[in-house]
Amino acid sequence: MNIKVIGAGCDTCNKLYENVLEAVQETGCDATVEKVEDLIEIVKLGVMAAPSLMIDGKLVISGRTAKKDEIMRLIK
């Protein structure tokens, strides 16, 4: 599983990244977590709001910080 946390490095983006790492660890999911902060890369992904979460190329959360429990449900 490939998970991308997309955002320019603001506090809410960093919090989403932390929540994703905790969710992956607690579920024991075999996932690669990547933080995308480069504006050009964000535009290439087609993301218009930050923070956003992409799982296996599908945008699942956009413009908000998801809690760990919600992320755990998404990756199971």
NORSULNOR-V916921 format. One record per residue. N is the residue number from 1. RES is the residue in one small letter. SS is DSSP state (H for helix, E for strand, - for the rest). BURIAL is I if it has 9 or more other ideal C-beta (glycine too) atoms within 8 Angstrom, else O. Layout:
BEGIN
((N & RES & SS & BURIAL) (N & RES & SS & BURIAL))
END
This chain:
BEGIN
((1 & m & - & I) (2 & n & E & I) (3 & i & E & I) (4 & k & E & I) (5 & v & E & I) (6 & i & E & I) (7 & g & - & I) (8 & a & - & O) (9 & g & - & O) (10 & c & - & I) (11 & d & H & O) (12 & t & H & I) (13 & c & H & I) (14 & n & H & I) (15 & k & H & I) (16 & l & H & I) (17 & y & H & I) (18 & e & H & O) (19 & n & H & I) (20 & v & H & I) (21 & l & H & I) (22 & e & H & I) (23 & a & H & I) (24 & v & H & I) (25 & q & H & O) (26 & e & H & O) (27 & t & H & I) (28 & g & - & O) (29 & c & - & I) (30 & d & - & O) (31 & a & - & I) (32 & t & E & O) (33 & v & E & I) (34 & e & E & O) (35 & k & E & O) (36 & v & E & I) (37 & e & - & O) (38 & d & - & O) (39 & l & H & O) (40 & i & H & O) (41 & e & H & O) (42 & i & H & I) (43 & v & H & O) (44 & k & H & O) (45 & l & H & I) (46 & g & - & O) (47 & v & - & I) (48 & m & - & O) (49 & a & - & O) (50 & a & - & I) (51 & p & - & I) (52 & s & E & I) (53 & l & E & I) (54 & m & E & I) (55 & i & E & I) (56 & d & - & O) (57 & g & - & O) (58 & k & E & O) (59 & l & E & I) (60 & v & E & O) (61 & i & E & I) (62 & s & E & I) (63 & g & - & O) (64 & r & - & O) (65 & t & - & O) (66 & a & - & I) (67 & k & - & O) (68 & k & H & I) (69 & d & H & O) (70 & e & H & I) (71 & i & H & I) (72 & m & H & I) (73 & r & H & O) (74 & l & H & I) (75 & i & H & I) (76 & k & - & O))
END
